[in-house]
């Protein structure tokens, strides 16, 4: 029987495995086993609309209809975006969306899947 480590944020002993991540049910913190629990000082923390920490390769869902600049089309609520990349700047997510192509999004308009 494998032992799951305590939560690095709240030290709860009730953590569990969910796919490739470890999850704390008390504070809702998610982390990958073996990864550093705290970001380095020069690394910026980017959170989604619900306060979950985002990282490269995550999948997110759009939580609001967004107008696409330079186009008459709209990115609809519930659109799933896979394999995001975090970048510096006003729009912190760089991604490709089926039917729209390459796009930059603000993290405040997405939630982690």
N, C-alpha and C positions, 0 to 999 in steps of 0.2 A: 504494500500500500504506500503510495507516494504522499508526502506531506506537502501541503500548500503553505507558502509563507504568509505571515501576517501582513496586513495592509500597510504600506509604507507611509500613508497619510495619517490614518487614524489608529493604527496598530490593532485593528479588529482581527479576531481569530476566525471569523466566519467567511473568509474569502473562498472563492471557488473558481474553477477553470471554465471558460466559455470559449470554445474553439482554441485559438492560439493565444488568447489573452487571459489574464487573471483579473477577477472582478471582486470588488468589495461591496456587499449589499447595504452596508450602513452609510457609507459616504459616496457611493457610486463611482469610485475611482477605478479606472482600468489601466493596466500596464502589461507589457510583454515580459515574460519571465527572462531573467538574465540581463535585462536592459537597465541602464542607470535610472534610479527612481527620481532623481532631481535633475532638471535640465542644467546645463552649464551656464555660467554667467553671461556669456556672449550669445547664447541661443535664446531667441524670442519665443514666448509661449503664445500659441494661437488657439483660441477656444471658439467653439461653435455657439449658436444661439442659446443652447441649454447649459453652457459652461463646460462641456466635455473638451478635453485637450485633443487637438487634431495633430496628426503626423503624416508624413509622406506616405502615399499608398492607401490611405483610408478611402472609404466610400461614404458619400454624403447625399442628402436629399435637400432640394430647394424648398424653403418654407413659405415663400411669397412669390407671386407673379412678378417677374422682373422684365422690364423693357430692355431690349438689346440695342445698345447704342449704335447708330448708323444703319439701322434696319427697322422695318415695320413689324417684325415678329416679336413675340413675347415668349420668354422662358417660363413655362407653367409651373405652378406649385406641384410638388411631388416628383419633379424630375430627378432621376437618380444619376449621380455623377460618380464614376469609378476612378480609382487610381489618381487621386489629387496630388499636386506638388505644392508645397508651401514656399512662398516667395516674400521678399521684403517689399514694402510699398503700401499704397492705399488699398489696393485689392490684393489680399494675401493668399489667394488660392489660384493656381494656374491649372487648367484642366482642358480636356476635350470632351465635348458633349455631342452625342449622336444627333445628327440633323442640324447642328449649329456650328460645329468645328471647334477650333481653339478659342478659349475664353478665359477671362479673369473674373473671379467672384470675390465678394467680401464675405468673410467668415460669419458675420452677423446675420446673413440670410440663408444659412445652411444648418442642418443638424446631422450629426454622425449617425450612420446606420449601425 
